[in-house]
Amino acid sequence: MVDHDFIPPDAQHAYPYGIYDLKTNTTFVNVETGHDTSRFAVASIRAWWKTEGNVAYPQAEYLLIPANGGGSNGSRRR
């Protein structure tokens, strides 16, 4: 019987980044193992645009991205 689960120090961690399209009520989730969240966010938005966004919105001239700045994503977090 195991009474504790310990994650090995060399274990890979997966970090999801989700994009929700209000108009089409669809989601796009990208998963990465790195820690650079700003670069990952940009890469995820780019991947969404290349695979789904430009198909759903072929006439789009700009993209409005409201970003969550609360909780663990807070700008004043240390």
N, C-alpha and C positions, 0 to 999 in steps of 0.2 A: 504494500500500500504506500502511495506517495502522498505526503501531507503538505508539500510545498512544490511549486513550480519555479524553477530558476532558469532565466534566459541566459544562455552562454554569451560571454562578452563579444565573441566574433560572429554572433547571429545577425543576419540581415534584417532590417526593419523596412516595412512598406508604408509609405505615406500617400494617402489619397488626396486628390484635389478635384472638387466637383464644380461643374458649371450647370446652372439651371436656366433653361430658356423659357421665360414666362409665356411668350406667345404660342409656342408649340407644345408647352407642358412636357418637355423632355429634359433628360439629364445626360451629362457626359462626364465620366469619371476617368481621370488619368492617375496612374500609380507609379511612384518612383521610390528609389531607395536612398536618395541624397538628402542633405539637410538644407540646401539653399532654397528656401521657400519662395523668395521673390522670382528667382530664375525659373523655378518649377511652375509658378503661377503663370508666367508669361508663356512658357513652353506649352502648358496645358491649354491656354486660350488659343494659341497659334494652332495647336493640333485640332481643337474643336472647329476653328474656322476653316481649316483645310479639309476636314472630313465631313462636317455637317453644316456649319454656318453659311458658307458661300453657296451651298446648294439650297438651303432654306431661304436665303435672302440674297438672290443674285443681283438685285438692283441697289443694294446697300452702299451708301457713300461713307458712312462712319459707323462706329460701334461704341455704344454706351456701356460702360462696365461699372456698375455700382459694386464697390468692394466692402466687405465686412471689416469693420475696424474695432470690434468689441471683443470682450472675453479674452481668450488666449491670443487673439490677433491685435490687441490694443496697441495703439501707437505710443502710449506712455509706459508700457510694460518693460520691466528691466530684466 
